[in-house]
């Protein structure tokens, strides 16, 4: 069931989204060669606690981290640990935060030091695909409109569109209806209504779209070992457009 949010609920989600945005900015400042993904997790955990928020991911279906940190060919759900980031890595930070019972979900992929032109292009074009999807959002548009816009942008740059994973509704649960796919046909699928809150999150690969799961039962990697990027915002559907809840 899709939940239409009240004005009060939207305000709580906006606050959660703002803290999410600030957490991203804090972690981005701390990204450097030599830092471990566990050290980044500790920074995020402390920041959430200082702002009266909690992680949405810790314990979620058994997930052991306060955020997901995925490096290079890791698409999503990388578990923070002893791994040290290196110059030339790209790292996706997927942050989910709960404030007074309401969640926000946001991801971005960052460069560590100096990265290759191919990795730069992957990050730039995945972010572009996210915003092409967001541009479709308004009351009366469809989920197919969003997915089609993302897919067309990805294909323009010859990037693989991961199909096994998708965006989703957000609210009192981290993952609510509906599923928001990164592919589709215009004017098909669920019709958007004002008050819906959805997470749009393209995951695009420099190679093919195929992925697989590692033995930790969480981390998803590209099957061909090529880099992947992930960008995500939580978005409110309005009468005439949208509002990004995890932006500045």
BELPEQUI-V941651 format. One record per backbone hydrogen bond with DSSP energy under -0.5 kcal/mol. CO is the residue of the C=O (numbers start at 1). NH is the residue of the N-H. Records with the same first field share a line. If there is no record, write none. Layout:
CO->NH / NH
//
This chain:
1->177
3->5
6->10
7->11
8->12
9->13
10->14
11->15
12->16
13->17
14->18
15->19
16->20
17->21
18->22
19->23
20->24
21->25
22->26
23->27
24->28
25->29
26->30
27->30 / 31
28->31
32->35
35->85
36->40
37->41
38->42
39->43
40->44
41->45
42->46
43->47
44->48
45->49
46->50
47->51
48->51 / 53
49->52
54->98
57->60
59->61 / 62
60->63
63->59
67->80
68->94
70->92
71->74
72->228
73->75 / 222
76->220
78->69
81->38
83->37
85->34
86->89
89->112
90->72
91->93 / 110
92->70 / 94
93->95 / 108
94->68
95->106
96->56 / 57
97->104
98->54
99->102
102->99
104->97
106->95
107->232
108->93
110->91
111->113
112->88
113->115
116->120
117->121
118->122
119->123
120->124
121->125
122->126
123->127
124->128
125->129
126->130
127->131
128->132
129->133
130->134
131->135
133->136
134->137
138->141
141->192
142->146
143->147
144->148
145->149
146->150
147->151
148->152
149->153
150->154
151->155
152->156
153->157
154->157 / 159
155->158
160->162 / 205
167->180
168->199
169->176
171->103
173->171
174->176
176->169
178->169
179->181
180->167
185->188
188->144
190->143
192->140
193->196
195->5
196->237
197->170
198->200 / 235
199->168
200->233
202->231
203->162
204->229
205->160
207->160
210->223
212->221
214->217
219->214
220->75 / 76
221->212
222->225
227->206
229->204
232->107
233->200 / 235
234->245 / 246
235->198
236->243
237->195
238->139
241->238
243->236 / 245
244->247
//
